[in-house]
């Protein structure tokens, strides 16, 4: 990997943080994402977990899997 002169730190792995990180894909920058959790929770479907229509694994995904190249 080529060393870049810029280092971008993304705070938060919510919708905004994930979309911003994806927008930087291919840019010559080093990216570090910081979040207090190691998973992204898709909150709009959380009520379906409460009503047993979906499993927890269907609304929460490891961040490292979402950002894999």
N, C-alpha and C positions, 0 to 999 in steps of 0.2 A: 504494500500500500504506500502510495506517495504521501510524504509528510506535507500537510497543508499549513498555511500560516494563520488560519482562522480556526477557532474552536467555539462552537455554538453549544450553549447549555440550555436545554429545554426543561423547564420546571413544570411538571404535571403531565400525566399520560391520559388525560381526558380527550374529548373530541378534538379540541384545539391543538393540544400538544402532539397528538398522533398525526393529524392532518399537516401541521407545520413540518414535522419530521419527514413525512412522505414527500412533501413539496421540495425538500432539500436533497432528495435522492439524486445522486449523480453529481451534486455540487462538490467542488474541491474543498470541503470543510470537514473537520472532525466534529462529531456530534455526541453529546452526552445527555441522556435523559434521566431526570431525577423525579421519583415519585415515592410516596410513602408506602405504596403497595407494589407488588410484583405482577399485578393483573389489572386488566381493564374491565370495568363493569359497565355493561350496556344497560343503563338505568331505565330507558323506556320500556323494556320488557320485564322489569323486575316484578311487576304485579303478577305476571304469568307464572313466575316461580312460586309466589305466595299461594296461587290457586292450583298448583301442581300441574299446570298445563305444559310447563317447560322445566327441565332440570337445570340446576345451578350451572353446570358445565356449558349450557347453551347460551348463557348471558354473561359469562365471565371467562376471559381468555388471558393466558400469560402474555405479557407485553413483548417478551423476546420472540414469540411466535408471530405476533402482528407486524413486527418490524424486520423479520428475516428477509434477506435478499434472495 
